């Protein structure tokens, strides 16, 4: 680790700060490593330390080794979680509304999967937690892209718009994205799902909506509250109409090129046993919801 960080920083002081030790300790460890190998990995320069040709090759392999160690550590945590805890299933609050009741039924006693514990988080965090073995299964929003994950799309939902009840569009049955060009639009923060955020904002920019018109609402209900207080409109899943907040109206969005797709995902090397059984049950029962919500 000392050699790897020194290669990145090129300075004993900064290396020691990152490793929470003294620069003299870093120097001793790197010197001992070079002596034990009988190879010069670093040479001093005017700015600090530089890798030799041998050092560049060695550091490249060291980095691979540390990644393998981390993967082994994560796998050990996963096995520990699997043997000592219930089946941990994470879900995003943006997944299709019809899927949440099914997940909640699996977490109650008397069902086939009575040891299920649900955890709510953003899709991005769910992906990380599944990869690290902190969760067994994730239900999140597409796109979900990682070569180590098995991913299956279950259903989708189109967007709707929440407007103040006295808005000029109150008499319209449906709205299009072009209708919102001059509106202040509240919707999900970029940090919740950067890839989905780019997809949707790219489409909105394409129909003439300006970047300064988009404002982040930390939760769906917050966007609805902002619309109720006449501070703009909220771009929400169509199922958000279930909140029935006084002072607002919900209008379906006619644009079908943007939608929220729900998927289930698992680490490929863990797609067996109870985890595989749960996933197959979810795919069988929830794929029937893969229809447009009106």
N, C-alpha and C positions, 0 to 999 in steps of 0.2 A: 504493500500500500504506500509506503514512503517513496519508493522508486516511482510508482505510478503518478502520485500527486506531484512529486518534484518535477517529473517530465512535463506535467501540465502547467505548473506555476513557474518553473525555472528559477525559483528563489526559495532559500531555506526558511526565511521568515514567514512567507505566505503559506508554504507547505506546512510548517509547524502550527500555524493558526488554524488551518483547515482540519488538521488531525488532532487538535487540542493537546499539543505537547510542546516541548522546547525545540528550538532550531538545532541545538547541540545534539539532542537525541536523534533527530532526523539525520543529521550528518553522520553520527555513529552507525546507525542502522544501514544507511546506504553504503558506507565504507565497508561494513562487515559483509554485506551482500556481495559487493564487488570482489572482496578478498576471498570469500568462500567459493565464488564462481571462477576466480582468476581472470576476470574480464573487466575492462574499463567501460562502464555504461555511460558515464557523464564526464564532460570536460568543463573546466571553468572558463567563463567568458567575461567580457566587460560588464555584462548585465546580470550575470548569475551563473546558471548551469545550463549546458546544452547536451543533448543526447549524441553519443557517437553512433556510427552505423550499426554496431552491435547492440547498442542501447535501444535504438529505434525498433529493431526486430524483437528484442526481449520485451520491451514495454507493450508491444502489440499482442504478444502471447500472454503476458501477465494480465492484461485487460480481459482477454477471453477467459482466462482461468478464474478471475474474480467474478465474472458474469455467471460462470458455471457454479461457483460456490453460492452465489446469491440465489440461483435457481434451485439448488439443492436445499438451501435454507427455507425458501418459500414452499417447496414440496413437503418438507418435514412439518412445517406449520399446518399445511393443508391436511396431512394425514392425522395430525393431532386434533385438528378441528373435527375431522370426519369421525374419529373414534370416540371423542369425548363430548360432542355437542349434538344437538338436533340438526336436521337438514336446514341449512341457512339459505334463504331465498331472498334476493334483493329485487326491488322494483322501483322504477321511476314514477313520479307523480304525473308524468305526461303520457303514460301508456294508455291504450284504449280503455275507456271507462268500463266496458262490459267485462274486462278481464279481472278487475280487482275483486269482485265478489267471488269468483272462482278461486283465486289465490287465498282469500280470507277463509273460505270453506276448508281448504286444505290445512290450514293452521289450527283448526278446532279439533277437539278430541272426537273419536269415533269415526274418522275418515280413514281412507287407505294410507294416507301419509300424515299420521297424527303427530309426528315429531317435527313438523315444519314450523320454522320461526321466520317471520317476515321482517325485512329491513328496508326502509325507504331511503333513497339517495338519488343523485343525478346519474344519468346514463354513463357519463364519463367516469365518475367515481366507482360505479358498479363494475365497469370493465376492469378497472385497476384492482378492485377487491377480489373479483373472480380469478384474475390472473395470479394474484398473490396467495390464493387459497383461503382468503378471509370469508368468502362466500362460496357456496357450491354452485348456485344457479343465479342468473340475472335476467330480469325482464325489463328491457329498456327501449329506447327510441333509436331507430336507424338514422344515419349510417353507423354501423358497428363493424369496424375493420381491424382485425388482428389475426395474423397467421396461426396463432395458438388457440384461437377460439372457434368452436363449432357454433354456427349462427343459423337460426331459422326464423323467417318472417311469419308472424301469426295473423296480423290484421292491420288495418289502417283506418284513419279518420281524417276527414277534411277540416279545413279551418272555418271559423265563423267570426263575426265581428260583434262586439258588445258596444252599444252606443247609448248615450243619454236618452231618456224617454221622450224628451222634447226636441231631439235632433231633427234637422231638415229631412233626413232619410227615414224618419219613423214610419212613413206610409209604404216604403218599399218592402217587398217580400224578400228579396235577395239583394246582395251587394256584390260588386266586383272589386278587385284590387284597385282598378283605375278610379273608382269612386272615392278612394281614400287619399288621392294625391295631395289634397290641401289639408289633410287632417294630422293632428298629433296622435301617433300610434304607439300604444304601450304593448310590449310583449316580452317574451322570455329573455333573460340576460345571455350574452354570448358565452359566459362561463358554464352555463348549464349544459350546453351541447354545441361546441364551436362548429362542428361539421354541418349540423342541421341549420344552425344560425346562418352560415354562409350560403347554404342552398336557398333558404327562404328570402334572405335579404337580397341576394343576387336577382331573384325573380322580381321582388318588389322594385328594385332599382330599374329593372328592365321595363316596367310599366309606367315609369315616371315618378315614383316616390323618391324623395331626397333623403339622404342619410340623416340629416338633421331633424327629420320628422319622426325618427324612430327613437323611442325611449324605453329603458328597461324597467320591467315590473318583476320583482323578486318571486312572485307567485301568481297563479292565475287569478286568485281572489283579489289580489292587490290591484291587478289591471282592471278588474270589474269595479272595484271601489273608486278608482280614479275616473272611470267613465261615469259612474253615478254622481261624482262631484263635478262633472262637466269640465274635466281637465284633459279631454281627448277621448279617443276610442281605444278598445282593447282587441288585439288579435288573439283569439283563443281557440282551443278545440271546440267543435260544434257541441260536444257533450257538456261543455261548461254551462249551458243553459239550465242545467239541473240546479245550479246555485240559487236561481230565482231571487236575485237581489233587488229590492225596491229601487225604482228610479232608473232602471236600465231596460233596454230591449236587445234581444239577440237576433242577428240576421245571418243566415248561411252565406258563405262566400262561394261565388260561382266558379272561381278559378280552381281547376282540378290538377294543375301541374305542380301544386305544392300540397303536401299532406303529411300527416304524422304516422309513420309506420312503427308498429310494435314488433319486437323480436325477442326470442329467448336465446340465451347464449350460455355456453359451458366450455371449460377448458377441454380441448380435444382428448387429452390423455386421461380425463376423468369421466368420459362419456360411457359409463358402464354401471352396473349394479343399480342401487336405489336411485342414483342421480338420473341415469338413463330412463328408468321406469317413470320417474316424475316428469321428465321432459317429454317423453312419448305420450303420456296422459294429457299434458298441456297442449301439445300439437293436435292430438285427436279431438279434444273438446273445444279448443279455442279457435281453431282454424275456421270454424263455421261463422265466426264473427268478422271474417275478411270481406266485409261489404261496406258500402257507403252508408254513413249515418245521416239521416235527414232531420 
